[in-house]
Amino acid sequence: MRAVTVTAVTTGSAAVTGLAKYFHVARISMRARTAYLADFLLGSVFYALILYVFVQLWSVLGRTRGFVVEGFGPRELVWYLMASEAIMLGRARFEQETDEEVKTGAISYCLNKPYHYILFKLASYWGETALKMMLNIVIGSAVALAAVGPIAVHPAHLCAVLVCAALALTLNFFIGMALSLLAFWVEDTAPFFWIYSKVLFVLGGLFAPMEVYPDALARAARATPFNYVLYAPARLFVQFDMDFFLRTVTMQVAWVAALAFLVMALYRTGVRRLDVNGG
Amino acid sequence: MMSTVGRSAARSAGSAAGFVWEHFKFNVASAMEYRWSFISQVSFMVLNDFLLLFFWWLIFGKVQAIGGWTFADVITMHAVLAASYGLSVSVFGNVNRLARIIAEGQLDYYLLLPRNPLLHALVSRSDLSGLGDVAFGLAAFCLFTPVTLGRLALFVIVSLASCTVYTCFAVIAGSIAFFIGNAQTISLQLLGALITFGGYPGSIFKGLVRAVLYSVIPVGFVVYVPVSLLHNFSVAHLAGLLAFAAAIAWAASWLFGAGLRRYESGNLVSARI
């Protein structure tokens, strides 16, 4: 009995130590971003700009005859965009770096390190993403408040939305990583990311909620994982609905698990193909 | 009869055009070594740009016009923006990286050679995904707007003028690095702002912002005036666009020259192979 307890404690301690190193990776990644604070803050100008442009667009459309979106007035549309763009622009961009590491063979230097490459990248991604998200939420809320005024959000609902947003960003990581790892097989993965960003734009509901879409297209978009990256958390932020929240979280967890499995399989297969020239 | 000065200017312009063309051909040939990369960059960029129209398709499914802009005007806007931007980055591939080149002291290489250092720095690289933008611009214009030979010729002329304005604005934004050092972020933000505003109908912006869009960030001359010309041709507007393109070209060249006098060589060791 004692031996079992000792083994369990040792295993638990090893797991905590194992996770602690990834926590430190995330912390270092976050601190690296704050080293050039002015540069980092200037990067948010684009986000504020997009919000400003859409405030103008929705206010013109709001005065245009025939433009009605079920459940969304100009104010809700602006806050929806604030949430969807906060996620879209809050994502750390790790893809190009991963693509380079695979193409140049630099990934081989990570193979003998005491961490798993994919988990290392996930931790690093989350360190930067958490910081960018915090900044985007502050800037986005300020712009949306100034432009259209507040919307009513219950604090408990806000916590639920944050859970949903965290899963959305993790889902985005695994989609991005799966595309990056294709660098083991193709010369250049950058075009996949242009298309992925546009797929998020179309099927993810970046600029407009799916209530604007024709029915058939909205149904098709809801069947893909992309709507769980942007549309679902943004809609929950503007119009919270417990059933929709539970359905969303369930689907997000399922997609994260499926894509994590795919990423690990791609990584294992890819690393076996790795061919590095010395020099 | 052409004066000596005129002949000399024409010879110099011809020589510069030949120089740009030779660099472009060389950069395309280099890119063709990685054929999949080249083909995928161009074709996926065309697809990427067509997907941009999706949002407007949704909106124009509900309304006839946005502040007087029809769906055809919005498609023309994206076509002009893509064609001019694509032409700029595919021919003058370092245009968006000028601030970095200056800040890192990489201009040294161009200063040692007997060519205009600004032109040489701009053309020594090509972003060939820009060819996908150009292809999209032409295809979208021909497929979705009423096209005639005259309108097509006008599209080419306004796109060239728009490309000149964009390229010169990027040179001005990049030249800030001569004066403040690390200007990469501010330069990219200015260019990003131009592209962002250029993707939405000009009629939704009013007052001070509209004035800024025709001066500090000249998106009006990159997109809105060309769209207005293609919607309703006016000789005065075309003359205004060409005059602005000439003025900004002179301003970019002057600012780069003024900055170059303050330039300090870097000590970053790098190899050009």
Interface residues (C-beta under 8 A of the other chain):
Chain A: D39 L42 G43 V45 F46 L49 I50 V53 Q56 L57 V60 L61 T64 R65 G66 F67 V68 V186 E187 D188 A190 P191 F192 W194 I195 S197 K198 V199 F201 V202 F207 A208 V212 Y213 P214
Chain B: Y34 W36 S37 S40 Q41 S43 F44 M45 L47 N48 L51 L52 F54 F55 L58 I59 G61 K62 V63 Q64 A65 I66 G67 S129 T185 I186 Q189 G192 A193 T196 F197 Y200 S203 I204 F205
